[in-house]
């Protein structure tokens, strides 16, 4: 049996050298990595392996571990006690890592005993691990309050406040994937087309967070938070889909116009489906003056662009396009592409 820790540090050539032994069953290879194996382990080796993911320990797991360490003779043997607030702080700073939790407990116990105390107080623990307790409960009100404050600070363009709340979430051990998801939502909800790069920035940040994890993921989340806070703001995409959904839920769906229906089956022509459809690419400006929406909402406007950031360009485009769809005479600058010239 051969155990290799941190196999991601092996070069491709070194990993290739393991293949004959694995294929011929000369060894049973067990390899560990903290990196994504699909990026750090060669495909031939990966295809011959059973992949097991070791998840971070839960708070309940760590709580049981800490309590055993306090009482077990192989641990602290009952020399000290750990109040609830100090235990909660230990769970936060451990981040699902048993070794980190035990190391911090040992340091806190040592600090308490040095002072002649039998209780590892929150103050003693903070002094021992040099890390202040953050008032933040990942399962309670603080979790949602701080997350809400982060998003509202971004919406309000207060970059410094946004970074403060981001730091609180990071320091409290919040799941970086949760933070990344909130940033992706904010990119569409509060910025939208005012800065079309906002959503790709947050998606890239989420991917980076998944690949690198903490502590380096804090840099990526900071990058995305600053970009969102300083971006021009628009909620036009939010209000547009909200209005469209409200009409659909109110029963204003209506049948699809016959010329837009699927015509790729026998008998469609007899039903009048896809007949009279104008192919926009064959027309000047790439826009056909024909009805697209159902009769019940024909002429209804859902998207009302702002004049902020890049969306100002879309505001001009949408008015010209709507005029062409109605069959109005084309304005001097014709077609959607003209907006970028």
C-alpha positions as CSV (number, residue, x, y, z in Angstrom):
1,X,0.0,0.0,0.0
2,X,1.4,3.4,-1.0
3,X,0.1,6.6,0.5
4,X,1.0,9.9,-1.3
5,X,0.1,13.1,0.4
6,X,-0.4,16.3,-1.7
7,X,-0.2,14.4,-5.0
8,X,-0.9,17.7,-6.7
9,X,2.7,18.6,-6.1
10,X,3.9,15.8,-8.4
11,X,4.6,16.8,-12.0
12,X,2.8,15.1,-14.8
13,X,5.9,13.0,-15.5
14,X,6.1,11.9,-11.9
15,X,2.4,11.0,-11.9
16,X,2.8,9.1,-15.2
17,X,5.5,6.9,-13.5
18,X,2.9,5.6,-11.0
19,X,0.7,4.2,-13.8
20,X,2.5,0.8,-14.3
21,X,2.4,0.0,-10.6
22,X,-1.3,0.9,-10.4
23,X,-2.3,-0.9,-13.6
24,X,-0.4,-4.1,-12.6
25,X,-1.7,-3.9,-9.1
26,X,1.8,-3.9,-7.7
27,X,0.6,-1.3,-5.2
28,X,-2.7,0.0,-3.8
29,X,-2.3,3.7,-4.3
30,X,-4.0,6.1,-1.9
31,X,-3.4,9.7,-2.7
32,X,-4.6,12.9,-1.0
33,X,-4.8,16.4,-2.4
34,X,-6.3,19.7,-1.2
35,X,-6.7,20.8,-4.8
36,X,-9.4,20.0,-7.4
37,X,-8.2,16.5,-8.6
38,X,-9.7,17.1,-12.1
39,X,-7.1,19.9,-12.5
40,X,-4.2,18.6,-10.5
41,X,-4.2,14.8,-11.2
42,X,-3.5,13.4,-14.7
43,X,-6.6,11.9,-16.5
44,X,-5.1,8.3,-16.9
45,X,-4.5,8.1,-13.1
46,X,-7.8,9.7,-12.3
47,X,-9.7,7.2,-14.5
48,X,-8.2,4.3,-12.6
49,X,-9.1,5.7,-9.2
50,X,-12.1,5.9,-6.9
51,X,-12.6,9.5,-6.0
52,X,-13.6,10.2,-2.4
53,X,-14.3,13.8,-1.1
54,X,-13.6,14.5,2.5
55,X,-16.0,17.3,3.6
56,X,-15.2,19.7,6.4
57,X,-16.4,18.6,9.8
58,X,-19.7,20.0,11.0
59,X,-20.0,22.2,14.1
60,X,-21.6,19.2,15.9
61,X,-18.7,17.0,15.0
62,X,-16.2,19.6,16.3
63,X,-18.3,20.2,19.4
64,X,-18.1,16.6,20.3
65,X,-14.4,16.5,19.6
66,X,-13.7,19.5,21.8
67,X,-15.7,18.2,24.7
68,X,-13.9,14.9,24.6
69,X,-10.6,16.7,24.5
70,X,-11.6,18.6,27.6
71,X,-12.4,15.5,29.7
72,X,-10.3,12.7,28.2
73,X,-7.1,11.8,30.1
74,X,-5.3,11.9,26.8
75,X,-6.4,15.5,26.4
76,X,-6.8,18.1,29.1
77,X,-8.2,15.6,31.6
78,X,-10.8,18.0,33.1
79,X,-8.2,20.6,34.1
80,X,-10.3,23.4,32.5
81,X,-13.8,24.0,31.4
82,X,-15.1,25.7,28.2
83,X,-18.1,28.1,28.4
84,X,-20.5,28.3,25.5
85,X,-19.3,31.6,24.1
86,X,-15.7,30.4,24.0
87,X,-16.8,27.1,22.4
88,X,-18.8,29.0,19.8
89,X,-15.7,31.1,19.0
90,X,-13.6,28.0,18.7
91,X,-16.1,26.5,16.2
92,X,-16.0,29.6,14.1
93,X,-12.2,29.9,13.8
94,X,-11.8,26.2,13.2
95,X,-13.7,26.4,9.9
96,X,-14.4,22.6,9.9
97,X,-10.8,21.7,10.7
98,X,-10.3,19.4,13.7
99,X,-6.6,20.1,14.1
100,X,-7.2,23.9,14.1
101,X,-9.9,23.5,16.7
102,X,-7.7,21.3,19.0
103,X,-4.7,23.6,18.6
104,X,-6.7,26.7,19.5
105,X,-8.2,24.8,22.5
106,X,-4.8,23.8,23.7
107,X,-3.5,27.4,23.4
108,X,-6.5,28.8,25.2
109,X,-6.2,26.2,28.0
110,X,-2.5,27.0,28.4
111,X,-3.3,30.7,28.7
112,X,-6.0,30.1,31.3
113,X,-3.8,27.7,33.4
114,X,-0.9,30.2,33.3
115,X,-3.2,32.7,34.9
116,X,-4.4,30.2,37.5
117,X,-7.9,30.0,36.0
118,X,-9.9,26.8,35.5
119,X,-12.1,28.2,32.8
120,X,-11.1,29.0,29.2
121,X,-12.9,32.3,28.9
122,X,-13.6,34.0,25.6
123,X,-11.0,36.7,26.6
124,X,-8.3,34.0,27.3
125,X,-9.1,32.3,24.1
126,X,-8.9,35.6,22.1
127,X,-5.6,36.4,23.7
128,X,-4.2,32.9,23.0
129,X,-5.1,32.7,19.3
130,X,-4.8,36.4,18.7
131,X,-8.2,36.5,17.0
132,X,-11.2,38.6,18.3
133,X,-14.6,37.0,18.4
134,X,-17.0,38.3,15.8
135,X,-20.6,38.5,16.7
136,X,-22.0,36.4,13.9
137,X,-24.1,33.3,13.9
138,X,-24.1,31.4,10.6
139,X,-27.4,29.8,11.5
140,X,-29.1,32.8,13.0
141,X,-30.1,36.5,12.5
142,X,-26.5,37.8,12.3
143,X,-26.0,35.5,9.3
144,X,-28.8,37.1,7.3
145,X,-28.4,40.6,8.8
146,X,-24.7,40.9,7.8
147,X,-25.3,39.4,4.3
148,X,-28.2,41.8,3.8
149,X,-26.0,44.7,4.9
150,X,-23.3,43.6,2.4
151,X,-25.7,43.6,-0.5
152,X,-27.4,46.9,0.5
153,X,-24.0,48.6,0.8
154,X,-23.1,47.4,-2.7
155,X,-26.4,48.6,-3.9
156,X,-25.8,52.0,-2.2
157,X,-22.2,52.2,-3.8
158,X,-20.6,52.4,-0.4
159,X,-17.5,50.3,-1.1
160,X,-16.0,50.7,2.3
161,X,-19.1,49.5,4.2
162,X,-19.4,46.6,1.7
163,X,-15.8,45.6,2.5
164,X,-16.4,45.8,6.2
165,X,-19.4,43.4,6.0
166,X,-17.5,41.1,3.7
167,X,-14.6,41.0,6.3
168,X,-17.0,40.2,9.1
169,X,-18.4,37.3,7.1
170,X,-15.0,36.0,6.2
171,X,-13.6,36.3,9.7
172,X,-16.7,34.5,11.2
173,X,-16.0,31.5,9.0
174,X,-18.9,32.0,6.5
175,X,-19.0,29.6,3.6
176,X,-17.3,31.5,0.7
177,X,-19.6,29.9,-1.7
178,X,-22.6,31.5,0.0
179,X,-20.9,34.9,-0.3
180,X,-20.1,34.3,-4.0
181,X,-23.7,33.4,-4.7
182,X,-24.9,36.6,-3.1
183,X,-22.5,38.6,-5.2
184,X,-23.7,36.9,-8.4
185,X,-27.3,37.7,-7.5
186,X,-26.4,41.4,-6.8
187,X,-24.7,41.7,-10.2
188,X,-28.0,41.0,-12.0
189,X,-30.3,42.5,-9.4
190,X,-28.6,45.8,-8.8
191,X,-26.3,46.4,-11.8
192,X,-27.5,44.5,-14.8
193,X,-26.8,46.1,-18.1
194,X,-25.4,49.3,-16.5
195,X,-22.2,47.3,-16.4
196,X,-22.4,44.0,-18.4
197,X,-19.1,42.9,-17.0
198,X,-20.5,42.7,-13.4
199,X,-22.1,39.2,-13.8
200,X,-19.0,37.6,-15.5
201,X,-16.8,39.1,-12.8
202,X,-18.9,37.5,-10.0
203,X,-19.2,34.2,-11.9
204,X,-15.4,34.1,-12.3
205,X,-15.1,34.9,-8.6
206,X,-17.3,32.0,-7.7
207,X,-15.3,29.7,-9.8
208,X,-12.0,30.9,-8.3
209,X,-13.4,30.5,-4.8
210,X,-14.3,26.9,-5.6
211,X,-10.8,26.3,-6.9
212,X,-8.6,28.0,-4.3
213,X,-10.7,28.2,-1.1
214,X,-9.8,30.3,2.0
215,X,-7.6,32.2,2.8
216,X,-6.8,33.3,-0.7
217,X,-10.5,33.3,-1.7
218,X,-10.8,36.5,0.4
219,X,-8.8,38.4,-2.3
220,X,-11.2,37.2,-5.0
221,X,-14.3,38.1,-3.0
222,X,-12.8,41.5,-2.2
223,X,-12.1,42.0,-5.9
224,X,-15.7,41.2,-6.9
225,X,-17.2,43.3,-4.0
226,X,-15.2,46.4,-5.0
227,X,-16.2,46.0,-8.7
228,X,-19.9,45.7,-7.8
229,X,-19.9,48.6,-5.3
230,X,-18.2,51.0,-7.8
231,X,-20.2,49.9,-10.8
232,X,-23.1,52.0,-12.2
233,X,-26.4,50.7,-10.9
234,X,-29.6,49.6,-12.6
235,X,-32.5,47.4,-11.4
236,X,-34.1,47.4,-14.9
237,X,-33.6,43.7,-15.3
238,X,-35.1,43.0,-11.9
239,X,-38.2,45.1,-12.6
240,X,-38.6,43.8,-16.1
241,X,-38.8,40.1,-15.2
242,X,-41.0,41.0,-12.2
243,X,-43.5,42.7,-14.4
244,X,-43.5,39.9,-17.0
245,X,-44.0,37.3,-14.3
246,X,-46.8,39.3,-12.7
247,X,-48.7,39.3,-16.1
248,X,-48.1,35.6,-16.6
249,X,-49.4,34.8,-13.1
250,X,-52.4,37.0,-13.8
251,X,-53.3,34.8,-16.7
252,X,-52.1,37.1,-19.5
253,X,-50.2,34.4,-21.3
254,X,-52.3,34.0,-24.5
255,X,-51.6,31.7,-27.4
256,X,-48.3,32.0,-29.4
257,X,-49.0,33.9,-32.7
258,X,-49.4,31.3,-35.5
259,X,-46.5,32.6,-37.6
260,X,-44.1,32.0,-34.6
261,X,-45.2,28.4,-33.9
262,X,-43.1,25.4,-34.8
263,X,-43.4,24.3,-38.4
264,X,-41.0,21.4,-38.5
265,X,-43.5,18.6,-38.6
266,X,-46.0,17.2,-41.1
267,X,-49.3,18.9,-41.0
268,X,-48.0,22.2,-39.5
269,X,-48.7,24.1,-42.8
270,X,-52.3,22.9,-42.8
271,X,-52.7,24.3,-39.3
272,X,-51.2,27.6,-40.4
273,X,-48.2,27.3,-38.2
274,X,-45.0,29.2,-39.1
275,X,-46.8,30.7,-42.2
276,X,-46.0,34.3,-43.0
277,X,-43.0,34.4,-40.6
278,X,-40.5,37.0,-41.6
279,X,-36.8,35.9,-41.2
280,X,-35.1,39.0,-39.7
281,X,-31.7,38.2,-41.0
282,X,-33.0,38.6,-44.6
283,X,-34.2,42.1,-44.0
284,X,-32.4,45.5,-43.8
285,X,-31.3,46.3,-40.3
286,X,-32.1,42.7,-39.2
287,X,-35.5,43.6,-37.8
288,X,-38.9,42.4,-39.1
289,X,-42.0,44.5,-38.5
290,X,-44.1,41.6,-37.2
291,X,-45.9,40.7,-34.0
292,X,-44.0,38.6,-31.5
293,X,-46.0,38.9,-28.3
294,X,-49.4,37.2,-27.7
295,X,-52.4,39.4,-28.4
296,X,-53.1,39.9,-24.7
297,X,-49.9,41.7,-24.1
298,X,-49.1,43.0,-27.6
299,X,-47.5,46.5,-27.2
300,X,-46.7,45.9,-23.4
301,X,-43.4,47.3,-22.3
302,X,-41.5,45.3,-19.6
303,X,-37.9,46.5,-20.0
304,X,-37.4,50.2,-19.2
305,X,-33.7,50.8,-19.3
306,X,-32.0,53.4,-17.2
307,X,-29.6,56.1,-18.4
308,X,-26.8,54.9,-16.2
309,X,-23.6,53.4,-17.4
310,X,-23.6,51.1,-20.4
311,X,-27.4,50.8,-20.2
312,X,-27.8,54.3,-21.7
313,X,-26.7,52.7,-25.0
314,X,-29.4,50.1,-24.7
315,X,-32.0,52.7,-23.9
316,X,-31.5,54.2,-27.4
317,X,-31.4,50.8,-29.0
318,X,-34.6,49.6,-27.5
319,X,-36.6,52.6,-28.7
320,X,-35.4,52.2,-32.3
321,X,-36.1,48.5,-32.3
322,X,-39.6,49.0,-30.9
323,X,-40.3,51.5,-33.6
324,X,-39.1,49.1,-36.3
325,X,-41.2,46.3,-34.9
326,X,-44.3,48.6,-35.1
327,X,-43.4,49.3,-38.7
328,X,-42.6,53.0,-38.1
329,X,-40.2,54.7,-40.5
330,X,-36.6,53.9,-39.5
331,X,-34.7,56.7,-37.7
332,X,-31.4,58.0,-39.2
333,X,-29.3,55.5,-37.2
334,X,-30.9,52.2,-38.2
335,X,-30.6,48.8,-36.4
336,X,-29.3,47.6,-33.1
337,X,-25.7,47.6,-34.1
338,X,-25.8,51.3,-34.8
339,X,-25.7,52.0,-31.1
340,X,-22.1,51.0,-30.8
341,X,-20.9,53.1,-33.6
